[in-house]
């Protein structure tokens, strides 16, 4: 499921003026310089989360099953306030979304991108040229940049353990709290990690209007259930073509 398919309807986004980033902590913020500031960073892997949500729903989500980023932003602000209570620095919440833009989909995706920016999220958009045009490396580069500037916490919304498990566990090993946000069906690596804290997206208050119709091998109904593919079968042809070239 592409980003353009998932977010063609943005009627359920937050109203204008809802902040997604804020500075919190000591009331003497004005007297502190940049050396005493740290970020609490949220990085959202849109292509990966879109695929995970689509596999749970078995298709394109309706408005009731689209993530509400205003609720996600409030959760991030609450988490930042929690961390600030144990940190002498000024903490700033930063919310970011990384996404691919397929050829010809800009007009469809633009309202979603603008809605995110209006809520307070920064958006990194990258053309979807081929199967290798993912945003994983861009996300890791941004995390590394913020780590060098000072991080008090990082949350990564993705189920891609191959890309993120090792670098994020490395950060967590230094004492910086690291949380993985996603769907437990697709992130067993994060659920089982001794260094990472896993947060199921559906457990964040207000992110979904209705409970997701989730089915897993551990909770199968007596009559059985269909488990949808994570990607279209035609993707196998794309991979073979790339290898041949």
Rosetta silent file (secondary structure, phi, psi, omega in degrees, C-alpha in Angstrom):
SEQUENCE: XXXXXXXXXXXXXXXXXXXXXXXXXXXXXXXXXXXXXXXXXXXXXXXXXXXXXXXXXXXXXXXXXXXXXXXXXXXXXXXXXXXXXXXXXXXXXXXXXXXXXXXXXXXXXXXXXXXXXXXXXXXXXXXXXXXXXXXXXXXXXXXXXXXXXXXXXXXXXXXXXXXXXXXXXXXXXXXXXXXXXXXXXXXXXXXXXXXXXXXXXXXXXXXXXXXXXXXXXXXXXXXXXXXXXXXXXXXXXXXXXXXXX
SCORE:     score description
SCORE:     0.000 S_00000001
   1 L     0.000  126.164 -176.657    0.000    0.000    0.000 S_00000001
   2 L   -84.042  163.204  177.029    1.500    3.305   -1.075 S_00000001
   3 H   -61.278  -39.279 -179.007    1.570    6.523    0.903 S_00000001
   4 H   -63.264  -34.333  178.282   -0.660    8.169   -1.705 S_00000001
   5 H   -70.250  -40.026 -174.639   -3.283    5.447   -1.215 S_00000001
   6 H   -74.523  -35.119 -169.914   -3.228    5.674    2.554 S_00000001
   7 L  -115.207   25.761  178.387   -3.311    9.443    2.976 S_00000001
   8 L   -68.363  -20.552  177.257   -5.459   10.678    0.104 S_00000001
   9 L  -115.410  114.671 -177.798   -8.067   11.728    2.678 S_00000001
  10 L  -114.893   27.081 -177.108   -6.735   14.041    5.395 S_00000001
  11 L   -67.342  -17.812 -176.123  -10.041   15.193    6.849 S_00000001
  12 L   -97.805   14.356 -179.321   -9.190   13.675   10.228 S_00000001
  13 L   -78.249  168.739 -175.155   -6.010   15.668   10.834 S_00000001
  14 L   -70.286  155.164  178.423   -5.516   18.065   13.722 S_00000001
  15 L   -70.029  162.202  179.760   -6.836   21.639   13.598 S_00000001
  16 L   -59.522  143.093  175.321   -4.582   24.567   12.779 S_00000001
  17 L    91.306   -2.771  177.613   -2.342   25.766   15.545 S_00000001
  18 L   -76.172  121.394 -174.068   -1.847   22.432   17.316 S_00000001
  19 L   -82.832  139.541  176.749    1.788   22.367   18.379 S_00000001
  20 L  -113.615    0.159  177.640    3.938   19.293   17.816 S_00000001
  21 L  -144.346  139.326 -176.599    7.138   20.651   19.323 S_00000001
  22 L  -154.638  151.920  173.629    7.699   22.542   22.534 S_00000001
  23 E   -96.605  131.104 -178.897   10.438   23.439   24.946 S_00000001
  24 E  -133.203  168.571  176.894    9.876   22.235   28.482 S_00000001
  25 L   125.580 -137.421 -175.179   11.791   22.031   31.721 S_00000001
  26 L   -62.541  142.560  176.348   13.201   24.737   33.974 S_00000001
  27 L   -69.013   -8.300  179.241   11.343   28.075   34.104 S_00000001
  28 L   -97.567   36.949 -177.807   14.714   29.774   33.592 S_00000001
  29 H   -55.669  -39.165 -174.838   14.904   28.615   29.968 S_00000001
  30 H   -62.594  -20.235 -178.193   15.796   32.087   28.776 S_00000001
  31 H   -93.901   -2.949 -177.319   19.076   32.070   30.697 S_00000001
  32 L   -96.349  149.691  177.334   20.323   28.763   29.264 S_00000001
  33 L  -104.554  179.678 -172.995   22.390   28.422   26.123 S_00000001
  34 H   -61.707  -24.087 -178.704   22.391   25.734   23.443 S_00000001
  35 H   -67.991  -17.098 -178.530   24.911   23.619   25.350 S_00000001
  36 H  -105.903   14.566  179.708   22.233   22.903   27.959 S_00000001
  37 E  -108.294  139.866  175.351   19.535   21.908   25.479 S_00000001
  38 E  -132.839  159.046  178.322   18.680   18.372   24.438 S_00000001
  39 E  -108.500  148.946  166.307   16.069   16.901   22.141 S_00000001
  40 E  -110.135  108.550 -165.894   13.528   14.174   22.639 S_00000001
  41 E  -104.138  129.315  171.664   13.277   12.894   19.083 S_00000001
  42 E  -110.734  125.098  178.646   10.439   11.042   17.373 S_00000001
  43 E  -120.914  120.590 -174.743   11.244    9.562   13.964 S_00000001
  44 E  -109.141  119.519  178.760    8.340    8.079   11.964 S_00000001
  45 E   -90.071   89.316 -173.397    9.079    5.634    9.120 S_00000001
  46 H   -59.689  -48.107 -179.783    6.002    6.264    6.957 S_00000001
  47 H   -58.717  -41.060 -177.955    6.569    3.573    4.283 S_00000001
  48 H   -70.062  -44.567  179.636    7.178    0.884    6.908 S_00000001
  49 H   -67.771  -34.809  176.797    4.258    1.857    9.155 S_00000001
  50 H   -60.478  -44.358 -179.858    1.958    2.150    6.136 S_00000001
  51 H   -64.117  -42.896 -179.853    2.819   -1.401    5.121 S_00000001
  52 H   -64.356  -43.574  179.122    2.265   -2.699    8.646 S_00000001
  53 H   -65.818  -41.062  178.774   -1.099   -1.005    9.017 S_00000001
  54 H   -61.876  -36.293 -179.851   -2.196   -2.198    5.590 S_00000001
  55 H   -70.607  -32.133  177.487   -1.338   -5.801    6.470 S_00000001
  56 H   -70.858  -40.968 -176.632   -3.413   -5.586    9.650 S_00000001
  57 H   -84.787  -21.054 -176.372   -6.410   -4.082    7.868 S_00000001
  58 L    77.250   23.048  179.168   -6.060   -6.088    4.673 S_00000001
  59 L   159.879 -166.843 -178.257   -6.210   -2.952    2.550 S_00000001
  60 L   -67.330  133.321 -178.265   -6.437    0.806    2.567 S_00000001
  61 L   -75.408  147.686  169.598   -7.565    2.243    5.930 S_00000001
  62 L   -83.150  177.298 -177.610  -10.708    4.265    6.399 S_00000001
  63 H   -57.262  -33.738 -177.806  -10.636    7.475    8.457 S_00000001
  64 H   -66.942  -21.820 -175.451  -11.241    5.490   11.661 S_00000001
  65 H  -112.430   13.900  173.994   -8.025    3.536   11.151 S_00000001
  66 L   -91.787  136.618  179.708   -5.651    6.317   10.115 S_00000001
  67 L   -61.374  137.729  176.119   -3.147    7.394   12.762 S_00000001
  68 L   -95.595  111.744 -175.714   -3.918   10.769   14.321 S_00000001
  69 H   -75.931  -19.751  174.050   -0.658   12.657   14.461 S_00000001
  70 H   -67.420  -39.303  176.555   -2.049   15.289   16.811 S_00000001
  71 H   -66.499  -38.966  178.129   -2.551   12.529   19.411 S_00000001
  72 H   -64.401  -39.990  177.868    0.944   11.239   18.678 S_00000001
  73 H   -63.868  -40.175  177.679    2.332   14.736   19.167 S_00000001
  74 H   -65.297  -37.501  177.035    0.610   15.087   22.540 S_00000001
  75 H   -63.676  -40.801  178.326    2.053   11.736   23.598 S_00000001
  76 H   -63.372  -41.799  178.567    5.535   12.925   22.617 S_00000001
  77 H   -64.013  -38.706  177.825    5.093   16.118   24.620 S_00000001
  78 H   -65.537  -42.282  178.124    3.976   14.094   27.636 S_00000001
  79 H   -63.278  -40.170  178.436    6.994   11.814   27.300 S_00000001
  80 H   -62.487  -41.030  178.059    9.257   14.871   27.046 S_00000001
  81 H   -62.860  -38.804  177.945    7.774   16.271   30.253 S_00000001
  82 H   -62.523  -45.649 -178.180    8.479   12.944   32.001 S_00000001
  83 H   -68.493  -32.681 -178.003   12.099   12.937   30.884 S_00000001
  84 H   -66.592  -25.482 -179.672   12.588   16.589   31.811 S_00000001
  85 L   -66.294  -21.146 -178.124   11.785   15.791   35.435 S_00000001
  86 L  -114.725   16.149 -177.051   15.008   13.771   35.633 S_00000001
  87 L  -132.270  136.221 -179.370   17.220   15.982   33.463 S_00000001
  88 L   -82.613   -9.021  179.747   18.868   19.297   34.309 S_00000001
  89 L   -86.285  164.773  171.162   18.884   20.387   30.652 S_00000001
  90 E   -81.546  125.389 -177.242   16.127   22.097   28.734 S_00000001
  91 E  -104.728  136.565  178.495   14.353   19.434   26.669 S_00000001
  92 E  -122.517  127.469  177.175   12.722   20.093   23.323 S_00000001
  93 E   -81.540  133.435  177.339   10.402   17.636   21.608 S_00000001
  94 E  -129.186  122.000 -178.912   11.007   17.152   17.901 S_00000001
  95 E  -110.514  127.953 -177.165    8.606   15.159   15.734 S_00000001
  96 E  -134.077  144.658  175.660    9.681   14.048   12.262 S_00000001
  97 E  -123.076  130.766  177.164    8.140   11.959    9.472 S_00000001
  98 E  -110.857  130.099 -175.095   10.220   10.353    6.722 S_00000001
  99 E  -147.456  159.241  172.529    8.386    9.351    3.555 S_00000001
 100 E  -101.997  146.344  176.004    8.764    8.460   -0.115 S_00000001
 101 E  -117.480  112.135  179.365    6.880   10.257   -2.878 S_00000001
 102 E   -73.239  153.698  179.379    6.067    8.086   -5.872 S_00000001
 103 L   -57.500  130.780  177.506    6.064    9.613   -9.340 S_00000001
 104 L    83.703    0.354 -176.320    2.749   11.331  -10.072 S_00000001
 105 L  -104.205    1.632 -174.176    1.505   11.206   -6.458 S_00000001
 106 H   -56.913  -43.768 -177.754    2.624   14.649   -5.265 S_00000001
 107 H   -66.158  -31.271 -179.999   -0.813   16.257   -5.586 S_00000001
 108 H   -75.667  -40.181 -175.527   -2.423   13.403   -3.655 S_00000001
 109 H   -81.708  -24.313 -173.996    0.155   13.361   -0.861 S_00000001
 110 H   -53.633  -45.666  179.376    0.544   17.153   -0.531 S_00000001
 111 H   -60.037  -36.768  177.754   -2.504   17.701    1.760 S_00000001
 112 H   -65.768  -45.042  179.385   -1.209   15.010    4.152 S_00000001
 113 H   -62.211  -43.915 -179.972    2.288   16.532    4.216 S_00000001
 114 H   -66.258  -35.937  177.403    0.887   20.017    4.819 S_00000001
 115 H   -64.665  -41.224  177.327   -1.379   18.703    7.583 S_00000001
 116 H   -60.749  -45.409 -179.436    1.617   17.111    9.304 S_00000001
 117 H   -65.006  -33.452  178.839    3.580   20.351    9.114 S_00000001
 118 H   -68.912  -32.915  177.363    0.590   22.234   10.483 S_00000001
 119 H   -70.693  -29.597 -178.559    0.471   19.917   13.510 S_00000001
 120 L   124.543    9.269  178.682    4.168   20.592   14.190 S_00000001
 121 L   -91.560  138.071  168.347    5.902   17.673   12.478 S_00000001
 122 E   -83.443  146.683 -178.206    8.884   18.149   10.198 S_00000001
 123 E  -124.721  127.006  171.118    8.675   16.051    7.019 S_00000001
 124 E  -104.539  115.737 -177.730   11.568   14.592    5.032 S_00000001
 125 E  -113.370  134.629 -176.293   10.258   13.609    1.585 S_00000001
 126 E  -132.799  134.449  179.670   12.293   11.598   -0.917 S_00000001
 127 E   -59.687  140.107  175.785   11.362   10.559   -4.472 S_00000001
 128 E   -92.383   94.140 -175.832   10.505    6.887   -4.870 S_00000001
 129 L   -90.444  -42.928  179.708   12.705    6.029   -7.839 S_00000001
 130 L  -153.504 -171.901 -177.388   13.227    2.289   -7.272 S_00000001
 131 L   -65.919  -18.845 -179.423   13.184   -0.373   -4.551 S_00000001
 132 L   -92.593    3.547 -177.231   16.392    1.046   -3.085 S_00000001
 133 L   -88.302   42.570 -179.650   14.942    4.539   -2.609 S_00000001
 134 L   -82.339  174.337 -175.323   14.005    3.942    1.007 S_00000001
 135 L  -109.186   10.230 -177.371   14.474    6.462    3.802 S_00000001
 136 H   -57.035  -49.443 -177.341   16.205    4.209    6.366 S_00000001
 137 H   -64.804  -34.207  178.575   19.648    5.765    5.889 S_00000001
 138 H   -66.836  -38.900  177.188   18.161    9.263    6.048 S_00000001
 139 H   -64.292  -45.094 -179.772   16.469    8.429    9.341 S_00000001
 140 H   -65.042  -37.480  177.851   19.701    7.038   10.783 S_00000001
 141 H   -63.559  -40.866 -179.069   21.642   10.090    9.604 S_00000001
 142 H   -68.097  -40.514  177.452   19.151   12.397   11.327 S_00000001
 143 H   -62.614  -42.324  179.031   19.299   10.395   14.559 S_00000001
 144 H   -63.387  -40.016  177.662   23.101   10.541   14.460 S_00000001
 145 H   -60.958  -48.693 -179.350   22.996   14.305   13.901 S_00000001
 146 H   -68.191  -32.001  177.318   20.698   14.864   16.881 S_00000001
 147 H   -62.585  -41.127  178.788   22.755   12.459   18.983 S_00000001
 148 H   -67.063  -27.769 -179.600   25.803   14.623   18.393 S_00000001
 149 H   -86.184  -20.154 -179.783   23.860   17.728   19.423 S_00000001
 150 L   122.321  111.501  179.282   22.416   16.105   22.546 S_00000001
 151 E  -118.537  134.262  174.108   19.581   13.586   22.924 S_00000001
 152 E  -102.002  -11.973  179.364   17.547   12.932   26.052 S_00000001
 153 E  -179.963  151.437  178.222   15.422   10.267   24.364 S_00000001
 154 E  -139.684  136.678  176.413   14.594    8.846   20.958 S_00000001
 155 E  -123.098  126.260  179.521   11.469    7.125   19.637 S_00000001
 156 E  -117.647  120.299  178.734   11.537    5.340   16.289 S_00000001
 157 E   -95.252   95.264 -178.936    8.256    4.279   14.708 S_00000001
 158 L  -169.892  151.907  175.160    9.260    1.368   12.479 S_00000001
 159 L  -105.279    9.491 -174.747    9.278   -2.422   12.417 S_00000001
 160 L   -83.645   85.714 -179.748   12.496   -2.589   10.403 S_00000001
 161 H   -67.169  -31.624 -179.373   14.806   -4.404   12.783 S_00000001
 162 H   -61.376  -38.363 -178.117   17.429   -5.008   10.108 S_00000001
 163 H   -84.429  -35.748 -166.166   17.988   -1.270    9.713 S_00000001
 164 H  -112.424  -20.509 -172.437   17.428   -0.021   13.241 S_00000001
 165 H   -59.924  -53.257 -175.348   17.999   -2.665   15.888 S_00000001
 166 H   -62.565  -51.182 -179.359   21.811   -2.528   16.113 S_00000001
 167 H   -64.451  -34.744 -179.055   22.260    1.288   15.995 S_00000001
 168 H   -74.616  -35.962  175.172   19.384    1.907   18.404 S_00000001
 169 H   -66.584  -31.091  175.661   20.575   -0.696   20.889 S_00000001
 170 H   -64.479  -40.279  177.157   23.958    1.003   20.695 S_00000001
 171 H   -67.292  -44.522 -179.117   22.354    4.295   21.686 S_00000001
 172 H   -61.541  -33.291 -178.973   20.332    2.645   24.453 S_00000001
 173 L   -65.547  -19.759  178.526   23.509    1.074   25.838 S_00000001
 174 L   -84.314   -5.638  178.769   24.825    4.579   26.558 S_00000001
 175 L   104.924   -2.798  177.711   21.881    5.253   28.873 S_00000001
 176 L   -82.294  126.150  179.739   19.659    7.235   26.505 S_00000001
 177 E   -62.777  129.399  179.205   16.061    5.917   26.615 S_00000001
 178 E  -125.475  126.420  178.469   15.093    4.393   23.256 S_00000001
 179 E  -119.680  139.602  172.893   11.537    3.389   22.383 S_00000001
 180 E  -104.943  128.451  178.620   10.283    1.536   19.330 S_00000001
 181 E  -110.011  133.886  179.218    6.748    2.380   18.254 S_00000001
 182 E   173.734 -151.872  179.617    4.827    0.053   15.996 S_00000001
 183 L  -111.626  128.868 -172.934    2.654   -3.033   15.883 S_00000001
 184 H   -59.864  -26.774  179.890    3.668   -5.952   18.086 S_00000001
 185 H   -63.774  -25.297 -172.104    2.874   -8.436   15.283 S_00000001
 186 H  -113.918    2.039 -174.575    5.687   -6.988   13.171 S_00000001
 187 L  -132.552   48.810 -179.316    8.316   -5.955   15.739 S_00000001
 188 H   -61.409  -30.630  178.325    9.184   -9.054   17.748 S_00000001
 189 H   -61.223  -36.155 -179.987   12.839   -7.945   17.712 S_00000001
 190 H   -79.740  -38.912  178.757   11.901   -4.820   19.673 S_00000001
 191 H   -61.148  -38.091 -176.081    9.495   -6.594   22.021 S_00000001
 192 H   -86.330  -11.602 -175.575   12.217   -9.101   22.926 S_00000001
 193 L   -67.780  138.828  177.135   15.074   -6.601   23.228 S_00000001
 194 L   -84.348  -12.044 -177.559   16.550   -6.057   26.680 S_00000001
 195 L  -105.876  -24.839 -176.029   17.730   -2.565   25.744 S_00000001
 196 L  -103.158  145.814  176.850   14.770   -1.173   23.810 S_00000001
 197 E  -102.378  123.879 -178.730   11.334   -0.257   25.136 S_00000001
 198 E   -98.235  135.427  176.684    8.477   -1.225   22.812 S_00000001
 199 E  -124.396  117.773  176.931    5.258    0.805   22.601 S_00000001
 200 E   -71.942  131.460 -175.200    2.372   -0.555   20.556 S_00000001
 201 H   -57.165  -34.860 -177.980    0.949    2.260   18.449 S_00000001
 202 H   -71.482  -17.787  179.577   -2.590    1.308   19.362 S_00000001
 203 H   -82.103   -7.966  176.835   -1.778    1.735   23.073 S_00000001
 204 L   -82.760  120.948 -173.661   -1.115    5.468   22.601 S_00000001
 205 L   -55.114  126.432  172.245   -4.305    7.257   23.606 S_00000001
 206 L    83.650   -2.049 -177.754   -6.291    8.711   20.727 S_00000001
 207 L   -67.729  -35.577  176.113   -4.061    7.594   17.848 S_00000001
 208 L  -120.637  139.531  179.283   -6.879    5.475   16.386 S_00000001
 209 L   -72.099  -33.186 -177.587  -10.583    6.311   16.563 S_00000001
 210 L  -127.826  151.350  176.253  -11.592    2.645   16.525 S_00000001
 211 L   -60.174  138.498  178.912   -9.828   -0.546   17.728 S_00000001
 212 L   -71.522  143.179  178.038   -7.831   -2.151   14.939 S_00000001
 213 L   -79.309   72.858 -171.827   -9.147   -5.513   13.664 S_00000001
 214 L   -88.045  134.971  176.004   -5.984   -7.304   14.711 S_00000001
 215 L  -131.493  129.818  177.156   -5.447  -11.015   14.205 S_00000001
 216 L  -131.440  168.979  179.507   -2.266  -12.840   15.167 S_00000001
 217 L   -64.132  -21.357  179.543   -1.229  -16.485   15.372 S_00000001
 218 L   -85.556  -15.951 -175.626   -1.601  -16.233   19.147 S_00000001
 219 L  -130.421   42.436 -178.722   -5.185  -14.949   19.011 S_00000001
 220 L   -71.819  136.485  173.778   -6.798  -16.815   16.129 S_00000001
 221 L   -70.545  160.658 -176.580  -10.589  -17.154   16.204 S_00000001
 222 L   -59.974  -31.950 -177.570  -12.006  -20.680   16.146 S_00000001
 223 L   -83.418   -1.811 -178.815  -13.186  -20.260   12.565 S_00000001
 224 L    87.259  170.914 -178.500   -9.718  -19.190   11.383 S_00000001
 225 L  -155.998  151.399  176.155   -8.619  -15.917    9.812 S_00000001
 226 L   -83.192  135.614  172.833   -6.876  -14.561    6.737 S_00000001
 227 L  -111.522  114.117 -173.024   -3.414  -13.071    7.212 S_00000001
 228 L   -74.823  151.076  178.220   -2.739  -10.614    4.408 S_00000001
 229 L   -66.657  152.717  179.031    0.631  -10.404    2.589 S_00000001
 230 L   -78.606  -23.145  179.395    3.027   -7.649    3.582 S_00000001
 231 L  -147.665  158.020  178.777    3.729   -6.744   -0.041 S_00000001
 232 L   -67.128  148.548 -179.695    2.195   -7.507   -3.460 S_00000001
 233 L   -60.541  -29.715 -179.215    3.403  -10.653   -5.208 S_00000001
 234 L   -62.380  -17.683  178.439    4.434   -8.508   -8.190 S_00000001
 235 H   -61.945  -24.317  177.667    7.283   -7.116   -6.047 S_00000001
 236 H   -64.522  -34.035  178.240    9.143  -10.361   -6.813 S_00000001
 237 H   -70.467  -37.695  178.867    9.350   -9.352  -10.478 S_00000001
 238 H   -62.936  -43.658  179.070   10.737   -5.942   -9.585 S_00000001
 239 H   -63.980  -39.398 -179.739   13.473   -7.541   -7.507 S_00000001
 240 H   -67.806  -36.957  179.416   14.389   -9.981  -10.279 S_00000001
 241 H   -65.900  -42.154  179.736   14.554   -7.168  -12.821 S_00000001
 242 H   -63.805  -39.977 -179.934   16.883   -5.119  -10.609 S_00000001
 243 H   -65.775  -37.496 -179.335   19.169   -8.115  -10.075 S_00000001
 244 H   -67.018  -32.624 -179.872   19.361   -8.763  -13.807 S_00000001
 245 L   -74.761    0.000    0.000   20.425   -5.170  -14.447 S_00000001
